[in-house]
Amino acid sequence: MSRFLSGAAGRLAPYIPGEQPRDQQYVKLNTNESPYPPCPGVRRVLESANAADLRLYPDPDVIALRQAMADCYGLSADQVFAGGGSDEVLGFFFMAFFDRGDKVYYPDITYGFYAVYTQLCGLEGKTIPLREDYSLAPEDYFGLDGNIVIANPNAPTGMAISPAQVELILQNNPQRLVLVDEAYIDFAKDQTCVPLLAKYDNLLVVQTYSKSRALAGMRIGCGLGAPEVIGDLRRIKYSFNPYNLDRLSILIGIAASAARDYLQEITGKIAATRDETKARLEQLGFTVLPSKTNFLFARSPVIGGYELYRRLKEKGVLVRQFEKDRIRDFVRITVGTPEQMDRLIEAIGEL
Ligand SMILES: *Cc1c(COP(=O)(O)O)cnc(C)c1O
């Protein structure tokens, strides 16, 4: 830290991204990236992109991409906010809908970024414990005195609640905004809360193109909500980074939005590999939580979480482990290709 750093910045505990190793070739199952390439339309965009266009700023309204996303979700463009990855949409949510000192509620075990934004914005983070079996109890979220953030399906557990259960949370918090982070929803058939937007103006659904659309390297995400809520997010964006999506992201986002069949194909493949891998891990004695995502959260019957992570890494297989109460004996394993899963199972067998 320099001697110029503010006290508040010095007290932050920043998010720690999963390793992106450069030292050797790993079977990389640690950051929930897709094992398959983005849709063919993305390659065509890259091949036909015109470098000279890059001297011009991109459209700050991102209207073409927002319209493409709206078509994809059956919404209108004024219900869509486009962000540089869903992390940026989450950040704008925290900046837009809280004053310093306000409370924000989220589960004790969930995506680590919520606590980071809470701290960055000077809020009071209130964690609500998941049940013993790591499921989320909707009734624990009724009548709260702060906005609510839930990842559904949750990370790193992979478990989901139904849209009907989310609806109960919305009904019981009419004066609160409920953010549902659907980063993994394309792997959980028909579980999206997007249809609830027709009935509830206190819902903000956040999705990303990083996982199911295989575009983590590009930074494209969106927020879906009532036009007024979307307008509030735009207010923050125009106070922070008006050109938040660059020209290439916009073109690639449009191409990816249109590729519905391809999305079905690769998410279907990944879901099938996931279910097979879960069964194989259970045969080896592992406890595996029921996953609606592109990862498995699994506990070995004999090896602790950190030890398993470390020994798999020695064998060239990279998974993620969290040094956190209640989950330190688990590892989170991204679902890769069937061949990558064979390598994983083989490495575990050798241990
Ligand atoms: C990966 C992930 C994100 C962030 O995704 P980006 O769009 O790449 O920023 C947000 N929320 C959850 C729960 C995630 O797992």
The ligand as an SDF file (V2000), in Angstrom:
LIG
                    3D

 15 15  0  0  0  0  0  0  0  0999 V2000
  -19.3540  -15.6760  -12.6250 C   0  0  0  0  0  0  0  0  0  0  0  0
  -20.3650  -14.9880  -11.7890 C   0  0  0  0  0  0  0  0  0  0  0  0
  -20.6550  -13.6270  -11.9610 C   0  0  0  0  0  0  0  0  0  0  0  0
  -19.8150  -12.7090  -12.8090 C   0  0  0  0  0  0  0  0  0  0  0  0
  -19.8210  -12.9460  -14.1000 O   0  0  0  0  0  0  0  0  0  0  0  0
  -19.2610  -11.8910  -15.1480 P   0  0  0  0  0  0  0  0  0  0  0  0
  -20.4160  -11.6300  -16.0000 O   0  0  0  0  0  0  0  0  0  0  0  0
  -18.1600  -12.6110  -15.8280 O   0  0  0  0  0  0  0  0  0  0  0  0
  -18.8090  -10.6490  -14.4350 O   0  0  0  0  0  0  0  0  0  0  0  0
  -21.6820  -13.0700  -11.2320 C   0  0  0  0  0  0  0  0  0  0  0  0
  -22.3710  -13.7910  -10.3450 N   0  0  0  0  0  0  0  0  0  0  0  0
  -22.1190  -15.0840  -10.1240 C   0  0  0  0  0  0  0  0  0  0  0  0
  -22.9110  -15.8320   -9.1340 C   0  0  0  0  0  0  0  0  0  0  0  0
  -21.0880  -15.7140  -10.8360 C   0  0  0  0  0  0  0  0  0  0  0  0
  -20.7890  -16.9830  -10.5870 O   0  0  0  0  0  0  0  0  0  0  0  0
  1  2  1  0
  2  3  1  0
  2 14  2  0
  3  4  1  0
  3 10  2  0
  4  5  1  0
  5  6  1  0
  6  7  2  0
  6  8  1  0
  6  9  1  0
 10 11  1  0
 11 12  2  0
 12 13  1  0
 12 14  1  0
 14 15  1  0
M  END
$$$$
